């Protein structure tokens, strides 16, 4: 009986220790996903696709209005009834005062690697040498890694969405269903990116 109580006590103490240690391990692991190079002038700003409520496009517009770059690239995919998410992003920017001539749409950007490949071709045509990547904070390091790996001759700067524009926060991410899913999915996506898996 004494051994049973010792095992129970040890197990309870271990579980409590793990619970209090989780923030010391998992929060830094989530923060590692973030890359923020600050506000650095560049030739162009890229608002990567996949944003809810045009948050990435809005952030790109803010940087554009600050004079950090003179062009904005948005990306998207065709959806039902001839609609295109990239064109919707373009219209959003135009409605908020960005001249149409300063916006370029990547038409078939199904994922980050495809965005990088299409942007590389566009950058070569336009003679761009630097670009700011605007994306979700949890996606910022992998996006920058992908673009730097797949696009030669361009300097990339990561500018993730600030906290007030993002639903994802690294602190205690495992306690919220949405942030837990996004964080775990991003780690899995890193594995796919490193082995150059499915596009």
N, CA, C and O of each residue as an XYZ file, in Angstrom:
796
protein
N       0.823     -1.208      0.000
C       0.000      0.000      0.000
C       0.862      1.266      0.000
O       0.538      2.250     -0.665
N       1.970      1.225      0.759
C       2.836      2.392      0.810
C       3.415      2.712     -0.564
O       3.514      3.878     -0.947
N       3.798      1.669     -1.304
C       4.350      1.886     -2.642
C       3.321      2.536     -3.556
O       3.658      3.373     -4.394
N       2.072      2.143     -3.387
C       1.000      2.716     -4.214
C       0.867      4.215     -3.951
O       0.726      5.001     -4.888
N       0.912      4.610     -2.688
C       0.800      6.019     -2.339
C       2.009      6.811     -2.833
O       1.872      7.955     -3.266
N       3.176      6.208     -2.766
C       4.381      6.879     -3.276
C       4.273      7.122     -4.778
O       4.633      8.192     -5.269
N       3.773      6.116     -5.504
C       3.616      6.261     -6.956
C       2.606      7.355     -7.282
O       2.824      8.169     -8.180
N       1.496      7.366     -6.541
C       0.472      8.382     -6.758
C       1.007      9.777     -6.459
O       0.751     10.717     -7.212
N       1.751      9.914     -5.363
C       2.311     11.205     -4.986
C       3.324     11.679     -6.023
O       3.315     12.837     -6.442
N       4.200     10.753     -6.428
C       5.210     11.111     -7.431
C       4.548     11.522     -8.744
O       4.949     12.506     -9.366
N       3.528     10.761     -9.164
C       2.819     11.085    -10.403
C       2.137     12.436    -10.336
O       2.162     13.197    -11.303
N       1.528     12.739     -9.196
C       0.843     14.015     -9.028
C       1.825     15.178     -9.082
O       1.572     16.186     -9.741
N       2.947     15.030     -8.384
C       3.974     16.085     -8.389
C       4.527     16.275     -9.798
O       4.755     17.405    -10.231
N       4.743     15.169    -10.514
C       5.258     15.257    -11.881
C       4.283     15.981    -12.799
O       4.690     16.822    -13.601
N       3.001     15.658    -12.683
C       2.002     16.312    -13.522
C       1.913     17.807    -13.232
O       1.795     18.622    -14.148
N       1.972     18.159    -11.943
C       1.945     19.572    -11.579
C       3.180     20.284    -12.133
O       3.089     21.400    -12.644
N       4.338     19.622    -12.026
C       5.562     20.214    -12.557
C       5.494     20.419    -14.059
O       5.903     21.460    -14.573
N       4.973     19.420    -14.760
C       4.834     19.537    -16.208
C       3.896     20.684    -16.559
O       4.173     21.459    -17.475
N       2.779     20.794    -15.827
C       1.814     21.854    -16.114
C       2.454     23.228    -15.992
O       2.241     24.093    -16.841
N       3.246     23.435    -14.928
C       3.870     24.740    -14.743
C       5.064     24.942    -15.673
O       5.453     26.077    -15.947
N       5.643     23.848    -16.156
C       6.782     23.960    -17.079
C       6.344     24.194    -18.514
O       7.136     24.664    -19.330
N       5.094     23.875    -18.837
C       4.627     24.007    -20.218
C       4.863     25.401    -20.804
O       5.386     25.505    -21.913
N       4.495     26.480    -20.093
C       4.740     27.805    -20.673
C       6.217     28.073    -20.956
O       6.548     28.802    -21.890
N       7.103     27.485    -20.152
C       8.538     27.703    -20.341
C       9.073     26.983    -21.569
O      10.149     27.316    -22.066
N       8.326     25.993    -22.062
C       8.764     25.205    -23.223
C       7.957     25.557    -24.466
O       8.522     25.855    -25.519
N       6.637     25.522    -24.338
C       5.777     25.646    -25.510
C       5.631     27.079    -26.011
O       5.517     27.302    -27.216
N       5.633     28.050    -25.103
C       5.538     29.438    -25.561
C       6.767     29.857    -26.366
O       6.602     30.427    -27.444
N       8.006     29.599    -25.891
C       9.171     29.914    -26.731
C       9.177     29.148    -28.055
O       9.639     29.662    -29.074
N       8.662     27.916    -28.034
C       8.607     27.146    -29.274
C       7.697     27.824    -30.288
O       7.987     27.821    -31.485
N       6.602     28.403    -29.818
C       5.706     29.122    -30.722
C       6.315     30.448    -31.152
O       6.170     30.854    -32.305
N       6.994     31.120    -30.237
C       7.625     32.398    -30.610
C       8.699     32.207    -31.675
O       8.961     33.108    -32.471
N       9.313     31.039    -31.684
C      10.338     30.764    -32.694
C       9.750     30.833    -34.101
O      10.473     31.136    -35.051
N       8.467     30.562    -34.252
C       7.835     30.611    -35.571
C       7.807     32.025    -36.146
O       7.626     32.205    -37.350
N       7.986     33.026    -35.285
C       7.866     34.425    -35.706
C       9.220     34.971    -36.166
O      10.234     34.814    -35.486
N       9.209     35.606    -37.321
C      10.375     36.369    -37.768
C       9.913     37.773    -38.082
O       8.999     37.962    -38.884
N      10.526     38.751    -37.467
C      10.159     40.157    -37.660
C      11.433     40.955    -37.896
O      12.256     41.119    -36.995
N      11.583     41.448    -39.122
C      12.777     42.209    -39.486
C      12.579     43.712    -39.360
O      13.437     44.489    -39.779
N      11.453     44.126    -38.785
C      11.214     45.546    -38.599
C      10.804     46.237    -39.896
O      10.545     45.585    -40.908
N      10.750     47.550    -39.848
C      10.337     48.349    -41.016
C      11.570     48.728    -41.829
O      12.285     49.675    -41.500
N      11.800     47.976    -42.882
C      12.957     48.200    -43.737
C      12.465     48.579    -45.128
O      11.664     47.836    -45.695
N      12.898     49.687    -45.702
C      12.466     50.049    -47.059
C      12.827     48.961    -48.069
O      13.869     48.313    -47.963
N      11.953     48.780    -49.037
C      12.167     47.749    -50.056
C      11.493     48.187    -51.347
O      10.781     49.190    -51.380
N      11.723     47.432    -52.399
C      11.108     47.744    -53.691
C       9.620     47.444    -53.707
O       8.850     48.140    -54.369
N       9.211     46.411    -52.982
C       7.834     45.945    -53.093
C       7.408     45.278    -51.780
O       8.238     44.768    -51.027
N       6.107     45.295    -51.527
C       5.518     44.606    -50.385
C       4.661     43.466    -50.917
O       3.870     43.662    -51.839
N       4.812     42.284    -50.348
C       4.013     41.133    -50.758
C       3.059     40.781    -49.619
O       3.491     40.436    -48.519
N       1.762     40.870    -49.894
C       0.753     40.413    -48.938
C       0.399     38.979    -49.309
O      -0.335     38.747    -50.269
N       0.912     38.026    -48.558
C       0.687     36.629    -48.893
C      -0.782     36.259    -48.716
O      -1.485     36.832    -47.884
N      -1.227     35.299    -49.508
C      -2.634     34.901    -49.496
C      -3.028     34.172    -48.231
O      -2.180     33.800    -47.420
N      -4.319     33.974    -48.071
C      -4.831     33.224    -46.935
C      -5.296     34.063    -45.779
O      -5.598     33.534    -44.710
N      -5.359     35.370    -45.971
C      -5.730     36.253    -44.863
C      -7.232     36.317    -44.692
O      -7.979     36.340    -45.670
N      -7.669     36.345    -43.454
C      -9.074     36.576    -43.159
C      -9.326     38.082    -43.086
O      -8.543     38.826    -42.495
N     -10.418     38.512    -43.688
C     -10.833     39.922    -43.639
C      -9.746     40.855    -44.151
O      -9.626     41.985    -43.678
N      -8.952     40.394    -45.113
C      -7.921     41.223    -45.763
C      -6.942     41.838    -44.762
O      -6.474     42.958    -44.969
N      -6.633     41.130    -43.694
C      -5.723     41.683    -42.689
C      -4.313     41.888    -43.253
O      -3.672     42.900    -42.971
N      -3.835     40.930    -44.045
C      -2.487     41.069    -44.597
C      -2.439     42.198    -45.614
O      -1.475     42.961    -45.664
N      -3.479     42.297    -46.417
C      -3.535     43.394    -47.384
C      -3.605     44.740    -46.664
O      -2.990     45.712    -47.102
N      -4.341     44.798    -45.577
C      -4.438     46.043    -44.810
C      -3.072     46.438    -44.250
O      -2.692     47.608    -44.281
N      -2.344     45.449    -43.737
C      -1.007     45.740    -43.207
C      -0.066     46.196    -44.326
O       0.722     47.124    -44.141
N      -0.152     45.540    -45.485
C       0.670     45.953    -46.631
C       0.342     47.388    -47.024
O       1.238     48.165    -47.353
N      -0.941     47.739    -46.989
C      -1.366     49.096    -47.322
C      -0.786     50.106    -46.333
O      -0.354     51.188    -46.731
N      -0.777     49.753    -45.043
C      -0.204     50.659    -44.048
C       1.276     50.917    -44.336
O       1.735     52.057    -44.269
N       2.009     49.873    -44.651
C       3.433     50.042    -44.962
C       3.626     50.856    -46.237
O       4.520     51.699    -46.314
N       2.789     50.600    -47.229
C       2.837     51.358    -48.483
C       2.595     52.838    -48.218
O       3.305     53.693    -48.749
N       1.595     53.140    -47.399
C       1.264     54.536    -47.110
C       2.351     55.230    -46.309
O       2.446     56.458    -46.327
N       3.169     54.460    -45.610
C       4.314     55.021    -44.890
C       5.500     55.276    -45.808
O       6.518     55.817    -45.376
N       5.372     54.888    -47.078
C       6.434     55.109    -48.053
C       7.545     54.086    -47.992
O       8.632     54.329    -48.517
N       7.304     52.952    -47.368
C       8.339     51.928    -47.236
C       8.595     51.217    -48.559
O       9.709     50.753    -48.802
N       7.581     51.126    -49.416
C       7.738     50.537    -50.748
C       6.735     51.192    -51.685
O       5.770     51.815    -51.241
N       6.973     51.045    -53.003
C       6.132     51.729    -53.982
C       5.155     50.809    -54.695
O       4.320     51.278    -55.469
N       5.245     49.508    -54.449
C       4.355     48.551    -55.082
C       3.863     47.542    -54.046
O       4.543     47.261    -53.058
N       2.669     47.004    -54.291
C       2.117     45.930    -53.452
C       1.768     44.756    -54.350
O       1.098     44.916    -55.370
N       2.225     43.584    -53.963
C       1.845     42.349    -54.651
C       0.886     41.595    -53.751
O       1.172     41.368    -52.575
N      -0.259     41.207    -54.308
C      -1.202     40.365    -53.584
C      -1.323     39.046    -54.338
O      -0.985     38.961    -55.519
N      -1.799     38.042    -53.659
C      -1.926     36.743    -54.313
C      -3.282     36.154    -54.025
O      -3.979     36.579    -53.104
N      -3.652     35.169    -54.824
C      -4.949     34.553    -54.619
C      -5.153     33.366    -55.523
O      -4.266     32.957    -56.272
N      -6.345     32.827    -55.429
C      -6.701     31.649    -56.219
C      -8.106     31.840    -56.790
O      -8.919     32.566    -56.219
N      -8.387     31.186    -57.919
C      -9.758     31.230    -58.442
C     -10.690     30.410    -57.563
O     -10.329     29.333    -57.087
N     -11.886     30.931    -57.355
C     -12.888     30.188    -56.582
C     -14.166     30.107    -57.421
O     -14.115     30.285    -58.638
N     -15.274     29.848    -56.805
C     -16.506     29.568    -57.548
C     -17.002     30.771    -58.345
O     -16.738     31.919    -57.990
N     -17.723     30.488    -59.423
C     -18.409     31.484    -60.242
C     -17.481     32.566    -60.772
O     -17.866     33.732    -60.864
N     -16.263     32.180    -61.119
C     -15.345     33.125    -61.730
C     -14.724     34.130    -60.779
O     -14.007     35.029    -61.219
N     -14.975     34.000    -59.515
C     -14.383     34.921    -58.546
C     -12.938     34.534    -58.269
O     -12.560     33.368    -58.382
N     -12.138     35.530    -57.905
C     -10.722     35.303    -57.630
C     -10.336     36.076    -56.371
O     -10.581     37.278    -56.272
N      -9.737     35.382    -55.419
C      -9.411     36.040    -54.150
C      -8.359     37.140    -54.333
O      -8.359     38.128    -53.599
N      -7.469     36.968    -55.308
C      -6.475     38.002    -55.575
C      -7.101     39.282    -56.100
O      -6.688     40.381    -55.729
N      -8.100     39.138    -56.964
C      -8.795     40.318    -57.474
C      -9.582     41.004    -56.366
O      -9.675     42.231    -56.328
N     -10.150     40.201    -55.460
C     -10.850     40.787    -54.310
C      -9.874     41.593    -53.454
O     -10.212     42.672    -52.968
N      -8.649     41.057    -53.271
C      -7.636     41.784    -52.509
C      -7.244     43.081    -53.213
O      -7.057     44.112    -52.567
N      -7.121     43.024    -54.532
C      -6.810     44.241    -55.299
C      -7.905     45.300    -55.091
O      -7.606     46.465    -54.830
N      -9.148     44.890    -55.207
C     -10.253     45.827    -55.042
C     -10.278     46.427    -53.641
O     -10.598     47.603    -53.466
N      -9.937     45.612    -52.646
C      -9.873     46.121    -51.275
C      -8.853     47.248    -51.174
O      -9.132     48.287    -50.576
N      -7.692     47.051    -51.747
C      -6.639     48.065    -51.682
C      -7.033     49.324    -52.443
O      -6.801     50.436    -51.969
N      -7.631     49.156    -53.624
C      -8.055     50.310    -54.415
C      -9.098     51.119    -53.654
O      -9.046     52.349    -53.640
N     -10.047     50.428    -53.019
C     -11.077     51.129    -52.236
C     -10.467     51.935    -51.090
O     -11.047     52.920    -50.632
N      -9.299     51.508    -50.637
C      -8.653     52.209    -49.517
C      -7.544     53.156    -49.984
O      -6.700     53.570    -49.188
N      -7.550     53.492    -51.261
C      -6.693     54.566    -51.731
C      -5.388     54.180    -52.394
O      -4.607     55.061    -52.752
N      -5.125     52.903    -52.572
C      -3.897     52.496    -53.264
C      -4.157     52.541    -54.764
O      -5.111     51.916    -55.228
N      -3.344     53.258    -55.539
C      -3.566     53.310    -56.991
C      -3.483     51.913    -57.619
O      -2.631     51.101    -57.260
N      -4.386     51.662    -58.559
C      -4.434     50.352    -59.198
C      -3.110     49.997    -59.878
O      -2.726     48.829    -59.925
N      -2.422     51.002    -60.401
C      -1.151     50.752    -61.088
C      -0.057     50.274    -60.138
O       0.955     49.732    -60.582
N      -0.251     50.469    -58.850
C       0.758     50.059    -57.869
C       0.463     48.687    -57.270
O       1.107     48.282    -56.302
N      -0.503     47.971    -57.837
C      -0.900     46.661    -57.313
C      -0.708     45.602    -58.388
O      -1.108     45.791    -59.537
N      -0.099     44.494    -58.011
C       0.089     43.361    -58.922
C      -0.490     42.119    -58.247
O      -0.313     41.916    -57.046
N      -1.186     41.289    -59.033
C      -1.816     40.086    -58.496
C      -1.077     38.845    -58.998
O      -0.859     38.687    -60.199
N      -0.696     37.970    -58.071
C      -0.199     36.640    -58.436
C      -1.430     35.746    -58.564
O      -2.132     35.549    -57.572
N      -1.720     35.196    -59.744
C      -3.036     34.618    -59.996
C      -3.297     33.212    -59.466
O      -4.442     32.876    -59.165
N      -2.282     32.400    -59.348
C      -2.504     30.999    -58.958
C      -1.621     30.614    -57.780
O      -0.842     29.664    -57.861
N      -1.747     31.345    -56.702
C      -0.889     31.161    -55.537
C      -1.549     30.211    -54.553
O      -2.123     30.643    -53.554
N      -1.468     28.929    -54.835
C      -2.147     27.933    -54.011
C      -1.454     27.677    -52.681
O      -2.077     27.168    -51.749
N      -0.178     28.019    -52.579
C       0.564     27.843    -51.338
C       1.795     28.732    -51.367
O       2.049     29.415    -52.359
N       2.553     28.727    -50.291
C       3.694     29.637    -50.158
C       4.749     29.378    -51.226
O       5.332     30.324    -51.756
N       5.003     28.118    -51.550
C       6.024     27.815    -52.552
C       5.614     28.330    -53.928
O       6.438     28.872    -54.664
N       4.344     28.159    -54.272
C       3.865     28.673    -55.553
C       3.938     30.200    -55.579
O       4.270     30.790    -56.607
N       3.632     30.829    -54.465
C       3.757     32.280    -54.390
C       5.200     32.703    -54.634
O       5.461     33.657    -55.367
N       6.131     31.989    -54.015
C       7.550     32.322    -54.187
C       7.977     32.163    -55.638
O       8.678     33.021    -56.176
N       7.567     31.085    -56.270
C       7.958     30.842    -57.656
C       7.394     31.906    -58.587
O       8.103     32.420    -59.453
N       6.110     32.238    -58.407
C       5.508     33.266    -59.252
C       6.133     34.626    -58.997
O       6.366     35.399    -59.926
N       6.404     34.913    -57.724
C       7.020     36.203    -57.425
C       8.418     36.297    -58.020
O       8.811     37.356    -58.510
N       9.172     35.205    -57.984
C      10.515     35.219    -58.552
C      10.511     35.611    -60.024
O      11.361     36.383    -60.466
N       9.566     35.087    -60.774
C       9.455     35.442    -62.187
C       9.085     36.909    -62.357
O       9.643     37.609    -63.201
N       8.131     37.366    -61.540
C       7.700     38.760    -61.608
C       8.836     39.706    -61.230
O       9.046     40.726    -61.887
N       9.565     39.365    -60.173
C      10.663     40.225    -59.713
C      11.746     40.352    -60.782
O      12.320     41.425    -60.967
N      12.022     39.257    -61.481
C      13.026     39.300    -62.551
C      12.568     40.242    -63.665
O      13.373     40.987    -64.224
N      11.283     40.205    -63.983
C      10.750     41.084    -65.029
C      10.788     42.550    -64.613
O      11.061     43.427    -65.432
N      10.515     42.808    -63.345
C      10.419     44.181    -62.846
C      11.750     44.752    -62.358
O      11.873     45.958    -62.144
N      12.734     43.890    -62.185
C      14.026     44.345    -61.687
C      14.048     44.634    -60.201
O      14.882     45.407    -59.729
N      13.130     44.016    -59.455
C      13.102     44.224    -58.012
C      14.246     43.486    -57.344
O      14.631     42.399    -57.775
N      14.790     44.082    -56.285
C      15.904     43.476    -55.557
C      15.619     43.287    -54.071
O      16.423     42.684    -53.360
N      14.494     43.793    -53.599
C      14.153     43.624    -52.186
C      12.640     43.600    -52.036
O      11.912     44.225    -52.808
N      12.179     42.865    -51.023
C      10.739     42.724    -50.826
C      10.427     42.493    -49.357
O      11.200     41.872    -48.627
N       9.279     43.005    -48.941
C       8.777     42.807    -47.584
C       7.651     41.783    -47.643
O       6.710     41.929    -48.424
N       7.747     40.761    -46.827
C       6.727     39.717    -46.763
C       5.774     40.006    -45.606
O       6.191     40.049    -44.448
N       4.508     40.202    -45.918
C       3.487     40.425    -44.894
C       2.637     39.167    -44.798
O       2.020     38.744    -45.775
N       2.613     38.583    -43.627
C       1.842     37.367    -43.411
C       1.519     37.236    -41.925
O       1.878     38.098    -41.123
N       0.841     36.153    -41.569
C       0.552     35.912    -40.161
C       1.845     35.684    -39.394
O       2.825     35.196    -39.957
N       1.852     36.030    -38.127
C       3.066     35.900    -37.326
C       3.579     34.462    -37.309
O       4.776     34.228    -37.472
N       2.677     33.497    -37.111
C       3.111     32.100    -37.031
C       3.659     31.581    -38.356
O       4.365     30.573    -38.378
N       3.345     32.250    -39.449
C       3.780     31.827    -40.789
C       5.012     32.587    -41.258
O       5.585     32.248    -42.293
N       5.427     33.604    -40.521
C       6.429     34.543    -41.026
C       7.806     33.921    -41.231
O       8.458     34.207    -42.235
N       8.263     33.084    -40.313
C       9.598     32.498    -40.473
C       9.627     31.512    -41.644
O      10.572     31.514    -42.433
N       8.609     30.682    -41.755
C       8.592     29.698    -42.838
C       8.425     30.385    -44.190
O       9.035     29.971    -45.175
N       7.607     31.428    -44.241
C       7.432     32.160    -45.494
C       8.755     32.768    -45.951
O       9.126     32.656    -47.119
N       9.466     33.413    -45.023
C      10.750     34.015    -45.373
C      11.748     32.939    -45.809
O      12.483     33.129    -46.778
N      11.773     31.829    -45.107
C      12.667     30.730    -45.478
C      12.361     30.233    -46.888
O      13.276     30.017    -47.683
N      11.083     30.053    -47.200
C      10.685     29.541    -48.510
C      11.073     30.510    -49.617
O      11.626     30.097    -50.636
N      10.789     31.787    -49.429
C      11.127     32.774    -50.457
C      12.640     32.889    -50.630
O      13.130     32.961    -51.756
N      13.373     32.905    -49.534
C      14.832     33.013    -49.637
C      15.437     31.793    -50.301
O      16.430     31.908    -51.020
N      14.859     30.633    -50.074
C      15.374     29.413    -50.691
C      15.054     29.343    -52.177
O      15.882     28.900    -52.974
N      13.854     29.779    -52.551
C      13.380     29.550    -53.916
C      13.518     30.746    -54.855
O      13.299     30.612    -56.059
N      13.876     31.911    -54.322
C      14.013     33.099    -55.166
C      15.416     33.672    -54.989
O      15.764     34.152    -53.910
N      16.209     33.621    -56.038
C      17.592     34.108    -55.967
C      17.650     35.601    -56.282
O      16.824     36.130    -57.026
N      18.642     36.261    -55.700
C      18.911     37.650    -56.044
C      17.998     38.677    -55.402
O      18.042     39.853    -55.764
N      17.171     38.256    -54.453
C      16.253     39.177    -53.773
C      16.513     39.115    -52.272
O      16.702     38.036    -51.710
N      16.520     40.274    -51.631
C      16.595     40.325    -50.175
C      15.175     40.435    -49.621
O      14.415     41.324    -50.004
N      14.830     39.520    -48.715
C      13.477     39.496    -48.158
C      13.496     39.921    -46.692
O      14.396     39.566    -45.931
N      12.474     40.690    -46.321
C      12.287     41.118    -44.948
C      10.894     40.662    -44.492
O       9.905     40.888    -45.189
N      10.825     40.034    -43.348
C       9.546     39.577    -42.816
C       8.905     40.672    -41.969
O       9.554     41.283    -41.120
N       7.621     40.904    -42.218
C       6.862     41.881    -41.441
C       5.533     41.248    -41.058
O       4.531     41.462    -41.740
N       5.508     40.476    -39.983
C       4.271     39.770    -39.605
C       3.191     40.723    -39.112
O       3.460     41.854    -38.707
N       1.964     40.226    -39.162
C       0.863     41.016    -38.634
C       1.113     41.340    -37.164
O       1.511     40.458    -36.403
N       0.890     42.569    -36.756
C       1.028     42.899    -35.327
C      -0.070     42.229    -34.519
O      -1.082     41.794    -35.069
N       0.134     42.150    -33.226
C      -0.773     41.422    -32.352
C      -2.224     41.851    -32.442
O      -3.118     41.007    -32.378
N      -2.478     43.149    -32.589
C      -3.865     43.616    -32.594
C      -4.605     43.223    -33.868
O      -5.832     43.300    -33.915
N      -3.874     42.802    -34.905
C      -4.516     42.364    -36.143
C      -4.571     40.845    -36.260
O      -5.067     40.318    -37.256
N      -4.080     40.158    -35.279
C      -3.968     38.704    -35.391
C      -4.784     37.994    -34.315
O      -4.831     38.428    -33.164
N      -5.425     36.894    -34.710
C      -6.128     36.061    -33.742
C      -5.173     35.096    -33.051
O      -5.509     34.523    -32.015
N      -3.988     34.914    -33.619
C      -3.015     33.967    -33.071
C      -2.061     34.694    -32.136
O      -1.512     35.739    -32.485
N      -1.866     34.136    -30.948
C      -0.911     34.658    -29.986
C      -0.077     33.491    -29.470
O      -0.633     32.431    -29.183
N       1.240     33.651    -29.344
C       2.077     32.518    -28.920
C       1.944     32.161    -27.441
O       2.227     31.027    -27.052
N       1.522     33.105    -26.624
C       1.427     32.831    -25.190
C       0.291     31.834    -24.917
O      -0.862     32.069    -25.280
N       0.646     30.720    -24.271
C      -0.309     29.686    -23.868
C      -1.227     29.276    -25.028
O      -2.434     29.103    -24.858
N      -0.619     29.128    -26.203
C      -1.382     28.803    -27.412
C      -2.132     27.480    -27.300
O      -3.172     27.303    -27.934
N      -1.613     26.548    -26.498
C      -2.218     25.219    -26.391
C      -3.524     25.219    -25.609
O      -4.223     24.206    -25.570
N      -3.860     26.344    -24.987
C      -5.097     26.413    -24.201
C      -6.284     26.914    -25.019
O      -7.403     26.966    -24.509
N      -6.055     27.288    -26.294
C      -7.126     27.792    -27.153
C      -7.178     26.957    -28.425
O      -6.165     26.755    -29.095
N      -8.348     26.486    -28.738
C      -8.488     25.525    -29.835
C      -7.943     26.070    -31.157
O      -7.200     25.375    -31.850
N      -8.304     27.302    -31.512
C      -7.897     27.847    -32.801
C      -6.387     28.035    -32.882
O      -5.766     27.657    -33.876
N      -5.790     28.619    -31.836
C      -4.349     28.845    -31.875
C      -3.580     27.529    -31.768
O      -2.496     27.397    -32.337
N      -4.132     26.562    -31.049
C      -3.478     25.250    -30.976
C      -3.431     24.612    -32.354
O      -2.399     24.074    -32.756
N      -4.542     24.669    -33.079
C      -4.581     24.086    -34.418
C      -3.608     24.800    -35.355
O      -2.876     24.144    -36.096
N      -3.589     26.131    -35.331
C      -2.696     26.879    -36.211
C      -1.230     26.582    -35.905
O      -0.418     26.442    -36.820
N      -0.896     26.488    -34.634
C       0.498     26.252    -34.247
C       0.947     24.857    -34.652
O       2.019     24.694    -35.235
N       0.149     23.865    -34.353
C       0.509     22.485    -34.711
C       0.582     22.330    -36.228
O       1.492     21.686    -36.748
N      -0.374     22.919    -36.930
C      -0.368     22.842    -38.395
C       0.878     23.492    -38.976
O       1.436     23.004    -39.959
N       1.318     24.596    -38.369
C       2.511     25.275    -38.872
C       3.758     24.432    -38.662
O       4.619     24.385    -39.540
N       3.873     23.772    -37.531
C       5.012     22.887    -37.324
C       5.010     21.749    -38.336
O       6.063     21.386    -38.861
N       3.843     21.186    -38.613
C       3.747     20.132    -39.624
C       4.124     20.681    -41.006
O       4.790     20.004    -41.788
N       3.697     21.899    -41.293
C       4.032     22.522    -42.573
C       5.538     22.737    -42.694
O       6.092     22.630    -43.788
N       6.197     23.037    -41.589
C       7.662     23.163    -41.614
C       8.299     21.856    -42.071
O       9.225     21.864    -42.882
N       7.808     20.740    -41.557
C       8.336     19.452    -41.979
C       8.182     19.253    -43.468
O       9.109     18.804    -44.142
N       7.009     19.586    -43.985
C       6.763     19.452    -45.418
C       7.671     20.381    -46.220
O       8.178     20.001    -47.276
N       7.874     21.593    -45.721
C       8.728     22.558    -46.420
C      10.179     22.085    -46.469
O      10.839     22.186    -47.503
N      10.661     21.577    -45.359
C      12.073     21.173    -45.299
C      12.382     19.988    -46.209
O      13.495     19.874    -46.722
N      11.410     19.112    -46.411
C      11.661     17.965    -47.298
C      11.162     18.252    -48.709
O      11.161     17.371    -49.568
N      10.734     19.506    -48.941
C      10.193     19.890    -50.267
C       9.076     18.945    -50.679
O       9.078     18.378    -51.772
N       8.124     18.795    -49.767
C       7.026     17.877    -49.995
C       5.971     18.435    -50.900
O       6.278     19.162    -51.846
N       4.728     18.108    -50.626
C       3.625     18.505    -51.483
C       3.553     20.008    -51.607
O       3.744     20.729    -50.627
N       3.275     20.491    -52.822
C       3.093     21.918    -53.025
C       1.708     22.331    -52.564
O       1.353     23.506    -52.651
